[in-house]
Amino acid sequence: MVYEKPFGTSPAGFRALNRTVHRVLDESQVYRIDHFLGKESTQNLHVLRFANEVFAAMWNREQLRTGKRMAASEQRVTIVLRTPQHPLPGLPPQANALSLSLAGDGEIALRLLAKKPGVELDVQPATIGVPLAELPHAEPLPPYVRLIHDVLLGDRSLFTRPDGLAAAWRTVQPILDAPPRPATYPQGSWGGGAEAGGAVPVAGRAVESCDGGP
């Protein structure tokens, strides 16, 4: 059986739904679709983190930020790296960032500092981008196509499980119990304190920028 989120609208609703499903089906017969998990760019989050030693010591997760009706429609995670101790004075703080676009087929971008060619030590930001669809022999699939393909193969690796969903509900329960006051910002802006490009400049934190639509 294949069904799509929401997997309940509360912790109690999730548990009731899960009991109902398991009265009829074994867990191995259940595929809970979250189409974001079928995105090529989402799968690259895992690969980028665990297949590249250069990022192993710097990856940190502390905060997600979302918004509606912002300056642009984005599905992006940006990891802003901490400013290191260095011998070069006057460098802009938090200039290094690893950004992953989750829209479409996805793109990986690394923002760093480089010396501008010339006689002066003029350091300027530069960005290296890797559009995933342009990798050699790339054949990106729409998320639902990939997930239905995996259902036919019996591959459940990109589908959510009850223990993962229970953990997610435990994480959001304190917010449901005591909702924080929303931060206000002008419609069409990047929000308070956000830089152009949608990344909130908080060192070492994973940041999700958001929807420009209603």
SERO-4910 file (N, C-alpha, C, O; in steps of 0.05 Angstrom, whole numbers):
BEGIN
 pado doro    nc1    nc2    nc3   cac1   cac2   cac3    cc1    cc2    cc3    oc1    oc2    oc3
  Met    A     17    -24      0      0      0      0     18     25      0     37     26     15
  Val    A     10     44    -16     25     69    -18      6     92    -10    -16     94    -21
  Tyr    A     15    108      9     -1    132     15     18    155     22     41    151     30
  Glu    A      7    179     19     24    203     21     17    219     45     -5    217     56
  Lys    A     37    236     54     32    253     77      9    272     72      2    278     49
  Pro    A     -4    282     93      5    281    121     -1    254    134    -22    242    129
  Phe    A     18    245    150     15    220    165      4    227    193     17    224    213
  Gly    A    -22    236    193    -34    246    217    -29    276    219    -11    287    207
  Thr    A    -47    289    235    -44    318    239    -37    324    268    -37    348    275
  Ser    A    -30    304    283    -21    308    311     -7    282    319    -10    261    305
  Pro    A      8    282    341     21    257    349      0    235    354      5    212    347
  Ala    A    -22    242    367    -43    221    372    -55    212    346    -61    188    343
  Gly    A    -60    230    327    -71    222    301    -52    205    286    -61    186    272
  Phe    A    -26    210    288     -6    193    274     -7    165    286     -6    145    271
  Arg    A     -7    163    313     -7    136    325    -33    121    318    -31     97    313
  Ala    A    -56    134    317    -81    121    310    -80    111    281    -88     89    275
  Leu    A    -70    128    263    -68    120    235    -49     96    232    -55     78    217
  Asn    A    -27     97    247     -7     75    245    -19     49    255    -15     28    243
  Arg    A    -35     50    277    -48     26    287    -68     15    267    -70    -10    263
  Thr    A    -83     33    254   -103     24    234    -89     10    211    -98    -11    202
  Val    A    -67     22    201    -53      9    179    -42    -18    186    -44    -37    171
  His    A    -31    -20    210    -18    -45    218    -38    -67    226    -30    -90    229
  Arg    A    -63    -60    230    -83    -80    234    -89    -96    209    -98   -119    210
  Val    A    -82    -85    186    -88    -97    161    -62   -106    147    -62   -127    133
  Leu    A    -41    -91    149    -17    -96    133      7    -98    151      9    -86    172
  Asp    A     27   -114    142     53   -115    154     68    -90    146     64    -79    124
  Glu    A     87    -81    163    102    -56    156    117    -59    130    120    -39    116
  Ser    A    126    -83    123    140    -87     97    123    -82     73    133    -79     51
  Gln    A     97    -81     77     78    -76     54     70    -47     52     54    -40     34
  Val    A     81    -30     69     72     -2     70     93     17     59    117     14     67
  Tyr    A     85     35     42    104     55     31     91     83     35     71     90     23
  Arg    A    103     98     53     93    125     59    110    145     43    133    149     47
  Ile    A     96    158     24    110    176      6    113    204     18     93    216     26
  Asp    A    137    214     18    142    243     21    158    250     -4    182    242     -6
  His    A    146    264    -23    159    267    -49    185    281    -48    202    279    -66
  Phe    A    190    297    -26    216    310    -23    239    289    -22    261    295    -30
  Leu    A    233    266    -10    254    246     -8    260    233    -35    281    220    -38
  Gly    A    243    237    -55    248    227    -81    263    247    -99    271    240   -121
  Lys    A    267    271    -89    282    291   -105    311    284   -107    323    276    -88
  Glu    A    323    287   -131    351    282   -134    368    300   -115    388    291   -104
  Ser    A    359    325   -112    374    343    -95    373    335    -66    393    338    -52
  Thr    A    351    325    -57    349    316    -29    367    292    -24    380    290     -3
  Gln    A    368    273    -43    386    250    -41    415    259    -41    432    245    -29
  Asn    A    421    281    -54    448    291    -54    457    302    -27    481    304    -22
  Leu    A    438    310    -10    445    319     17    461    297     31    481    302     44
  His    A    450    273     29    463    250     42    490    244     30    510    239     44
  Val    A    491    244      3    516    238    -10    537    259     -5    560    253      1
  Leu    A    529    284     -6    548    306     -1    560    305     26    584    309     30
  Arg    A    543    299     46    552    298     74    571    274     80    591    277     92
  Phe    A    563    250     70    577    226     79    597    215     58    612    197     65
  Ala    A    596    225     34    615    215     14    638    234      8    656    228     -8
  Asn    A    638    257     22    659    277     18    672    284     44    660    298     61
  Glu    A    697    275     48    711    279     73    715    308     80    717    315    103
  Val    A    716    325     59    721    354     64    699    366     81    704    386     95
  Phe    A    675    355     80    652    367     95    647    352    121    630    361    137
  Ala    A    661    330    126    655    314    150    658    329    176    641    325    194
  Ala    A    679    346    178    684    359    204    670    386    207    671    398    228
  Met    A    656    395    186    645    422    187    614    422    186    602    443    190
  Trp    A    602    399    181    573    398    178    560    400    206    567    384    224
  Asn    A    541    418    209    528    422    235    499    426    229    491    437    209
  Arg    A    482    418    248    454    422    245    442    433    271    443    420    291
  Glu    A    431    457    269    420    469    293    393    483    289    377    484    307
  Gln    A    388    494    264    365    512    261    355    511    233    370    511    214
  Leu    A    328    510    230    315    513    204    298    539    205    285    545    225
  Arg    A    298    553    183    282    578    182    265    577    157    275    571    135
  Thr    A    239    583    159    221    583    137    206    609    135    204    624    155
  Gly    A    194    614    112    178    638    109    160    636     85    164    619     68
  Lys    A    140    653     83    122    654     60    122    682     49    127    702     62
  Arg    A    116    684     22    114    709      8    140    725     12    139    749     19
  Met    A    162    713      7    188    726      9    197    737    -19    181    737    -37
  Ala    A    222    746    -21    230    760    -45    232    741    -69    230    751    -92
  Ala    A    235    715    -65    236    696    -87    226    669    -76    228    664    -52
  Ser    A    217    652    -94    209    626    -87    234    608    -87    246    604   -108
  Glu    A    241    597    -64    265    580    -61    259    555    -45    242    555    -27
  Gln    A    272    534    -52    274    510    -36    303    505    -33    315    491    -49
  Arg    A    315    515    -11    344    515    -10    353    511     19    341    521     38
  Val    A    374    496     23    387    493     48    415    505     46    430    497     28
  Thr    A    422    523     63    449    536     63    463    531     89    452    537    110
  Ile    A    487    521     88    503    517    112    524    539    112    542    539     95
  Val    A    523    557    131    542    579    133    564    570    152    559    564    175
  Leu    A    589    570    142    611    559    158    622    581    177    620    605    171
  Arg    A    632    572    199    643    591    218    668    605    207    684    593    192
  Thr    A    671    630    215    695    645    206    719    635    221    720    636    246
  Pro    A    740    625    207    763    613    221    782    635    230    781    658    221
  Gln    A    800    628    248    823    645    255    842    644    231    850    623    223
  His    A    850    668    221    867    668    198    886    692    199    881    711    213
  Pro    A    907    690    183    927    711    184    920    735    165    935    755    166
  Leu    A    899    733    150    892    754    131    872    773    145    850    764    151
  Pro    A    879    798    149    860    817    162    839    827    143    843    827    118
  Gly    A    817    836    154    797    850    139    779    832    121    766    843    103
  Leu    A    779    806    126    762    789    110    733    791    119    728    795    143
  Pro    A    714    789    100    685    790    109    679    766    126    688    744    120
  Pro    A    663    770    147    656    747    164    637    728    151    620    736    134
  Gln    A    639    703    158    621    682    148    618    683    117    596    681    107
  Ala    A    640    684    104    640    686     75    636    659     62    628    658     39
  Asn    A    642    638     76    640    611     64    613    599     70    604    598     93
  Ala    A    600    589     49    574    576     52    571    554     32    579    557      9
  Leu    A    559    533     40    552    511     23    521    511     20    507    509     39
  Ser    A    512    515     -5    484    519    -10    474    497    -29    486    491    -49
  Leu    A    450    486    -22    439    465    -38    410    473    -46    393    476    -29
  Ser    A    405    476    -72    379    481    -81    363    455    -84    373    436    -96
  Leu    A    340    454    -72    323    430    -73    302    432    -94    286    414    -98
  Ala    A    301    454   -109    282    458   -130    291    444   -155    314    442   -161
  Gly    A    271    434   -170    278    422   -196    297    398   -193    293    382   -175
  Asp    A    317    397   -210    337    375   -208    359    382   -188    376    364   -183
  Gly    A    359    406   -178    378    413   -156    404    424   -166    412    420   -189
  Glu    A    418    438   -148    444    449   -154    459    452   -127    447    458   -107
  Ile    A    485    447   -129    503    450   -106    520    475   -111    531    477   -133
  Ala    A    522    493    -92    538    517    -96    555    521    -71    546    519    -49
  Leu    A    581    528    -76    599    533    -54    609    561    -57    621    569    -77
  Arg    A    604    577    -36    614    605    -36    639    607    -20    641    598      3
  Leu    A    660    619    -32    686    620    -18    699    647    -25    688    663    -40
  Leu    A    722    652    -13    737    676    -19    761    670    -37    774    649    -34
  Ala    A    766    687    -56    788    683    -74    802    710    -79    789    731    -78
  Lys    A    828    709    -85    843    733    -91    837    742   -120    839    727   -139
  Lys    A    829    767   -122    824    778   -149    852    782   -162    869    794   -151
  Pro    A    855    772   -187    881    775   -200    890    804   -202    874    822   -209
  Gly    A    914    809   -195    925    836   -195    947    839   -174    953    820   -160
  Val    A    959    863   -172    981    867   -154    972    870   -125    988    865   -107
  Glu    A    947    878   -121    937    881    -94    926    855    -83    917    838    -98
  Leu    A    926    853    -56    914    830    -43    884    837    -39    875    844    -17
  Asp    A    870    834    -60    841    841    -61    825    815    -61    824    801    -81
  Val    A    814    809    -37    799    784    -34    769    789    -38    758    808    -26
  Gln    A    757    773    -55    729    777    -61    714    750    -61    726    729    -65
  Pro    A    688    751    -55    672    726    -55    669    715    -83    668    730   -103
  Ala    A    669    689    -85    665    676   -111    647    651   -105    647    641    -83
  Thr    A    633    642   -125    615    619   -122    621    598   -144    623    605   -167
  Ile    A    623    573   -135    625    551   -153    599    535   -153    589    527   -132
  Gly    A    587    532   -176    561    519   -178    563    492   -193    577    490   -213
  Val    A    547    473   -184    545    447   -197    516    440   -202    503    429   -184
  Pro    A    505    447   -225    477    438   -231    477    408   -235    491    397   -252
  Leu    A    461    394   -219    462    365   -219    453    353   -245    464    332   -254
  Ala    A    435    366   -259    425    355   -284    446    356   -306    444    343   -327
  Glu    A    468    372   -302    489    375   -322    512    356   -317    532    357   -332
  Leu    A    510    339   -297    531    319   -293    531    300   -316    510    294   -328
  Pro    A    554    288   -324    556    270   -347    536    247   -344    535    234   -324
  His    A    521    243   -366    502    221   -368    480    222   -347    468    202   -340
  Ala    A    474    246   -337    453    249   -317    426    243   -329    420    252   -351
  Glu    A    409    229   -314    382    223   -323    363    227   -299    352    209   -288
  Pro    A    359    253   -292    342    259   -268    313    250   -273    302    253   -295
  Leu    A    302    239   -252    274    230   -253    257    249   -235    266    258   -214
  Pro    A    232    254   -243    214    268   -225    210    252   -200    211    228   -200
  Pro    A    207    266   -177    206    252   -151    186    228   -150    193    207   -141
  Tyr    A    161    233   -160    142    211   -159    149    188   -177    143    165   -170
  Val    A    161    194   -199    170    172   -217    190    155   -203    189    130   -204
  Arg    A    210    168   -190    230    153   -175    218    136   -153    225    113   -149
  Leu    A    199    148   -138    188    133   -115    170    110   -124    172     89   -112
  Ile    A    154    114   -144    137     92   -154    155     70   -166    149     46   -163
  His    A    176     78   -179    196     58   -189    207     41   -166    209     17   -168
  Asp    A    213     54   -144    223     39   -120    202     21   -108    209      0    -98
  Val    A    177     30   -109    155     13    -99    154    -13   -115    152    -35   -103
  Leu    A    156    -11   -141    155    -34   -158    179    -53   -153    176    -77   -157
  Leu    A    201    -42   -144    224    -58   -138    224    -68   -109    241    -85   -102
  Gly    A    206    -58    -93    206    -65    -65    228    -52    -49    235    -62    -27
  Asp    A    238    -30    -59    259    -15    -45    247      7    -28    235     26    -38
  Arg    A    249      4     -1    236     23     17    255     44     29    248     58     47
  Ser    A    279     46     17    299     63     29    292     93     28    302    108     45
  Leu    A    276    102     10    268    130      7    240    136     18    228    156     12
  Phe    A    230    117     35    203    121     46    205    123     76    223    112     89
  Thr    A    187    139     88    188    143    117    179    119    132    163    103    122
  Arg    A    189    116    157    182     93    174    168    104    199    170    127    206
  Pro    A    154     87    213    140     96    238    159    107    259    152    127    271
  Asp    A    182     95    263    200    106    283    211    133    276    214    150    293
  Gly    A    216    138    250    225    164    241    203    185    244    208    208    252
  Leu    A    178    178    237    156    196    240    150    202    269    144    225    276
  Ala    A    152    182    287    148    187    315    169    206    326    163    223    342
  Ala    A    194    203    317    215    221    325    210    250    315    215    269    330
  Ala    A    199    252    291    193    278    280    171    292    297    172    316    303
  Trp    A    150    277    304    129    288    321    140    296    348    131    316    359
  Arg    A    158    280    360    170    288    386    185    314    384    186    330    402
  Thr    A    198    318    361    214    342    357    196    367    355    203    388    367
  Val    A    173    364    342    156    388    338    136    392    361    123    413    363
  Gln    A    133    372    379    113    374    400    117    398    418     98    412    424
  Pro    A    142    405    426    145    429    442    136    455    428    126    473    441
  Ile    A    139    455    402    130    479    386    100    479    385     88    501    386
  Leu    A     87    456    383     58    454    383     47    462    410     26    476    412
  Asp    A     61    454    431     52    461    458     55    490    465     38    502    479
  Ala    A     76    503    455     81    531    461     91    544    435    115    549    433
  Pro    A     73    551    417     82    562    391     97    588    395     87    606    410
  Pro    A    120    591    382    134    617    384    120    639    369    104    633    350
  Arg    A    125    663    376    113    685    362    126    688    335    151    690    333
  Pro    A    110    689    313    123    691    287    137    718    284    128    738    293
  Ala    A    160    717    270    174    741    263    162    754    239    157    741    219
  Thr    A    156    780    240    144    794    218    165    806    200    187    812    209
  Tyr    A    158    809    175    176    822    155    159    832    132    137    822    128
  Pro    A    169    852    117    154    862     95    150    841     73    168    826     67
  Gln    A    126    840     62    120    822     40    139    827     17    144    850     10
  Gly    A    150    806      5    169    809    -17    197    814     -9    214    818    -26
  Ser    A    203    813     17    231    817     27    243    790     33    230    769     30
  Trp    A    268    790     42    282    766     51    277    761     80    289    742     91
  Gly    A    262    777     94    257    774    122    278    788    138    299    797    128
  Gly    A    272    791    164    290    806    181    317    793    184    319    769    192
  Gly    A    339    807    178    366    797    182    376    778    161    398    768    163
  Ala    A    360    773    140    368    754    120    383    769     98    377    791     91
  Glu    A    403    755     87    419    766     65    405    759     39    389    741     38
  Ala    A    412    774     18    402    767     -9    411    739    -15    433    731     -9
  Gly    A    392    724    -28    398    697    -34    384    678    -16    385    653    -20
  Gly    A    372    688      6    355    672     22    369    658     45    355    644     60
  Ala    A    395    661     49    408    648     71    411    666     95    420    689     93
  Val    A    403    656    118    406    671    142    434    668    153    443    645    155
  Pro    A    449    690    158    477    687    164    482    679    193    491    695    209
  Val    A    478    654    199    483    643    225    504    622    222    500    601    209
  Ala    A    528    626    234    550    608    229    544    580    239    534    576    261
  Gly    A    551    561    222    550    533    229    522    522    229    518    499    238
  Arg    A    502    536    219    475    526    221    464    521    193    470    534    173
  Ala    A    447    500    192    433    494    167    408    511    166    392    513    185
  Val    A    404    525    144    382    544    141    366    538    116    378    535     95
  Glu    A    340    538    119    323    533     96    309    559     89    294    570    105
  Ser    A    313    570     65    299    593     56    274    584     41    270    561     36
  Cys    A    256    605     35    230    594     29    214    606      6    224    618    -13
  Asp    A    188    602      9    169    605    -12    164    634    -18    158    650      1
  Gly    A    165    642    -43    158    669    -51    129    671    -58    119    693    -63
  Gly    A    114    649    -59     86    649    -66     68    652    -42     78    655    -20
  Pro    A     42    652    -47     23    656    -25     22    632     -7      7    631     13
***
